[in-house]
Amino acid sequence: MGLRSLSDRDGTATVSLDKSDLELDGVLEDGEVPSGKHVHYQRLAPGVYVIRDVRDGEVPPLPAGVSSE
């Protein structure tokens, strides 16, 4: 886990993810982010966000012990 800078990209706030982490999760294709790749983001609480890899149109459930309420 590491700190990341929040960047402004044409008026939208962005945060970069490590390619090494994405590779571990099988998100990358030949070391690159696939064209048209979707992720789901959700604000869980003030200052708390979760990003999930969307595969086959499905958003995976939150891990046990993590609540969206």
N, C-alpha and C positions, 0 to 999 in steps of 0.2 A: 504494500500500500504506500502510495506516495502523494505528495502535494502536487497539484496542477494549477496552472494559471487559467483564469477565466478570460477569454478573449472575445472581442467584438468582431463579428464577421458580417459586415453589411447590415448592422443593426440587430443581429441575432447573437445572443451569448452562446459561446461554444467552449467545450472542454475536450482535450485530446485524450485518447486512450492508448496505452502501450500496445504496439503491434505484437510484442512477445506474449502478452496476456491474451490477445485476440487469437493468436496462433494456437496457444494451448487449448483454447475452447473450440477450435476448428472453424472459426469465423472467416479466416482469410483463404483465398485461393491463390496458390503459387506465391504466397507472401504478400499479396495485395488485397485490399478491400474490394469485394466484388461489386460490379456496377449494379446500381439499384438496390443495394442491401438496405434492409430496414431494421431498426431497433425500436423498442418501446421504452419510453421514459415515463416515470411517474413520480410525482411529488408525494412523499409519505408524511412529511411533517415539516415545519419551518426549518429550512436549511438541510433537509434530508431528501435525497433523490435516489432512485434506482433505475438502472438501464438494463434491459433484457434483450437478448438476441431473438429475433423473430425468425422462425424456420417453418416453412410450409404454411405460412399465414397464421401460425399459432404463437401466442405469447406464453412462455413457460410460467408456471405458478411461482409465487414468492417462496423462498426457502422456509422451512419450519422455523418458527420463532419470529418471523418478520411479518408484521401486520400492516395492512393498508388502511386501517381504521384509527 
